[in-house]
Amino acid sequence: MFSTTFAYPEDLAGKGYVIATYYLEVDPSIDIVAKAASFAVGQSVGTWLPVPGITREMQERHTGRVMAIYDVPPLELAPDPPLTGRRSFFVQIAFPEVNFGPQIPMLLTTLLGNDVSTATQLKLVDLALSPSFVAGFGGPKFGIAGLRAALGIPRRPILLNMIKPCTGFGPEVGARFFAESARGGVD
């Protein structure tokens, strides 16, 4: 395991990391520190086989880092042995945004996909995006002015009103809703 697999939050502040918080349950015999480290590596630089040419510097730049592991409830408050036969944890992992750039599909693959080697069953419960990651998205492609120009609606409110017959309204009620929306002066 790389020595860079673990980091304190203050060591990574402002350095281009997305912080993911996961909930997971494991058998009490599992070493949660090793499990979390394996997941962080597997989701970032881990491969089935060693890749020729990977340098120590590349590993340090691209490896996910375990920032925190919290037992839930804290071990000192849990019954001995745990009632469920499982131990629960929140694990925080920092992923270098250089690994995925401002690309949501690559971010999702990093956060949730790809790690069949550890067979970790976990749930993503929180995500902290760095300001530099968020800045990579320019906002809406057209903005309100561009949307109004494309639709030819310079002033009136733009409204999306779904009329769903599957909610139990009969055709007469749906037709009335549609007519009222159309006559209401909105688009």
C-alpha positions as CSV (number, residue, x, y, z in Angstrom):
1,M,0.0,0.0,0.0
2,F,1.3,3.5,-0.8
3,S,2.2,5.7,2.1
4,T,0.1,8.4,0.2
5,T,-3.1,6.3,0.7
6,F,-3.9,8.2,3.9
7,A,-4.1,12.0,4.5
8,Y,-5.3,14.5,7.0
9,P,-8.0,16.9,5.6
10,E,-5.9,19.9,6.2
11,D,-3.1,18.4,4.0
12,L,-5.5,18.3,1.1
13,A,-7.5,21.6,1.6
14,G,-7.5,23.7,-1.6
15,K,-5.4,21.2,-3.5
16,G,-8.0,19.9,-6.0
17,Y,-9.8,16.9,-4.3
18,V,-13.4,15.8,-4.3
19,I,-14.3,14.3,-1.0
20,A,-16.7,11.3,-0.9
21,T,-18.3,10.0,2.2
22,Y,-19.5,6.4,2.2
23,Y,-21.4,4.2,4.6
24,L,-20.5,0.5,4.7
25,E,-21.0,-2.6,6.8
26,V,-18.4,-5.3,7.2
27,D,-17.9,-8.5,9.1
28,P,-16.1,-7.7,12.4
29,S,-13.1,-9.7,11.3
30,I,-12.4,-7.3,8.4
31,D,-9.6,-4.8,8.9
32,I,-11.5,-1.6,8.0
33,V,-8.4,0.5,7.5
34,A,-7.0,-2.0,4.9
35,K,-10.5,-2.2,3.3
36,A,-10.8,1.6,3.0
37,A,-7.3,1.9,1.7
38,S,-7.9,-0.9,-0.9
39,F,-11.0,0.9,-2.1
40,A,-9.3,4.3,-2.4
41,V,-6.5,2.8,-4.4
42,G,-8.8,0.6,-6.5
43,Q,-11.0,3.5,-7.4
44,S,-8.1,5.7,-8.5
45,V,-4.8,4.0,-9.5
46,G,-5.5,0.3,-8.8
47,T,-5.3,-2.2,-11.7
48,W,-5.5,-6.0,-12.1
49,L,-1.8,-6.2,-13.0
50,P,1.1,-3.8,-12.5
51,V,1.3,-1.3,-15.4
52,P,4.8,-0.8,-16.8
53,G,5.9,2.8,-16.6
54,I,3.9,3.9,-13.6
55,T,6.2,6.0,-11.5
56,R,6.0,6.8,-7.8
57,E,5.2,10.4,-8.7
58,M,2.3,9.3,-10.8
59,Q,1.0,7.2,-7.9
60,E,1.3,10.1,-5.5
61,R,-0.5,12.4,-7.8
62,H,-3.4,10.1,-8.7
63,T,-4.1,7.9,-5.7
64,G,-7.3,8.3,-3.7
65,R,-6.6,9.0,0.0
66,V,-8.5,7.8,3.0
67,M,-9.2,10.9,5.2
68,A,-11.4,9.5,7.9
69,I,-13.0,6.3,9.2
70,Y,-15.8,6.6,11.8
71,D,-17.4,3.6,13.4
72,V,-21.1,3.8,13.8
73,P,-22.1,3.6,16.6
74,P,-18.7,4.1,18.1
75,L,-17.2,0.8,19.1
76,E,-17.1,1.7,22.8
77,L,-20.9,2.2,22.7
78,A,-21.8,-0.9,20.7
79,P,-22.8,-4.2,22.2
80,D,-20.2,-6.9,22.3
81,P,-20.5,-8.6,19.9
82,P,-22.5,-6.3,17.6
83,L,-26.2,-7.4,17.5
84,T,-26.2,-7.6,13.7
85,G,-22.9,-9.5,13.4
86,R,-21.6,-6.6,11.3
87,R,-19.8,-3.4,12.0
88,S,-20.8,-0.1,10.4
89,F,-18.6,2.7,9.3
90,F,-18.5,6.1,7.6
91,V,-15.4,6.4,5.4
92,Q,-14.2,9.6,3.8
93,I,-12.0,9.3,0.7
94,A,-10.4,12.2,-1.2
95,F,-10.1,11.6,-5.0
96,P,-7.8,13.8,-7.0
97,E,-9.9,15.8,-9.5
98,V,-7.0,15.5,-12.0
99,N,-8.2,11.9,-12.4
100,F,-11.5,12.9,-13.9
101,G,-11.5,16.6,-14.7
102,P,-14.8,18.4,-15.1
103,Q,-16.6,15.3,-16.4
104,I,-19.5,13.9,-14.5
105,P,-19.4,10.4,-16.1
106,M,-15.7,10.0,-15.1
107,L,-16.5,11.3,-11.6
108,L,-19.3,8.8,-11.2
109,T,-17.1,6.0,-12.4
110,T,-14.5,7.0,-9.8
111,L,-17.0,7.3,-7.0
112,L,-19.2,4.2,-7.6
113,G,-17.9,2.0,-10.4
114,N,-14.8,0.1,-11.3
115,D,-13.9,-1.5,-8.0
116,V,-14.8,-5.2,-8.5
117,S,-11.4,-6.2,-7.0
118,T,-12.4,-5.4,-3.5
119,A,-16.1,-6.3,-3.8
120,T,-16.9,-3.5,-1.4
121,Q,-20.6,-3.0,-0.8
122,L,-21.1,0.6,0.2
123,K,-23.4,3.6,-0.2
124,L,-22.2,7.1,-1.2
125,V,-23.9,9.4,1.3
126,D,-22.2,12.8,0.8
127,L,-20.0,14.5,-1.8
128,A,-18.0,17.7,-1.3
129,L,-17.0,19.2,-4.6
130,S,-13.9,21.5,-4.6
131,P,-14.3,25.0,-5.9
132,S,-11.9,24.2,-8.7
133,F,-14.0,21.2,-9.8
134,V,-17.2,23.3,-9.8
135,A,-15.4,26.1,-11.8
136,G,-14.8,23.6,-14.6
137,F,-18.5,23.8,-15.5
138,G,-19.5,27.0,-17.3
139,G,-23.1,26.9,-16.2
140,P,-26.1,26.5,-18.4
141,K,-25.3,26.3,-22.1
142,F,-27.7,28.9,-23.2
143,G,-28.8,30.7,-20.0
144,I,-32.3,32.3,-19.7
145,A,-31.7,34.8,-22.5
146,G,-30.5,32.1,-24.9
147,L,-33.4,29.8,-24.0
148,R,-35.9,32.6,-24.5
149,A,-34.3,33.4,-27.9
150,A,-34.4,29.8,-29.0
151,L,-38.0,29.4,-28.0
152,G,-39.1,32.8,-29.3
153,I,-40.6,33.8,-25.9
154,P,-39.1,37.2,-25.0
155,R,-41.2,38.1,-21.9
156,R,-43.9,35.6,-20.8
157,P,-43.2,33.0,-18.0
158,I,-41.8,29.7,-19.2
159,L,-43.6,26.8,-17.4
160,L,-43.4,23.1,-17.5
161,N,-46.6,21.5,-16.4
162,M,-46.8,17.7,-16.5
163,I,-50.4,16.4,-16.9
164,K,-50.2,12.8,-15.8
165,P,-53.3,10.7,-16.4
166,C,-51.8,7.9,-14.4
167,T,-52.5,9.8,-11.1
168,G,-56.2,9.0,-11.4
169,F,-57.6,12.0,-13.2
170,G,-60.0,11.2,-16.0
171,P,-59.6,12.6,-19.6
172,E,-62.0,15.4,-18.9
173,V,-59.9,16.7,-16.0
174,G,-56.7,16.4,-17.9
175,A,-58.2,18.2,-20.9
176,R,-59.4,21.0,-18.5
177,F,-55.9,21.3,-17.0
178,F,-54.3,21.5,-20.4
179,A,-56.8,24.1,-21.6
180,E,-56.3,26.3,-18.5
181,S,-52.5,26.1,-18.9
182,A,-52.7,27.0,-22.5
183,R,-55.0,30.0,-21.9
184,G,-53.1,31.2,-18.9
185,G,-50.6,33.2,-21.0
186,V,-47.6,31.1,-20.2
187,D,-45.4,29.0,-22.4
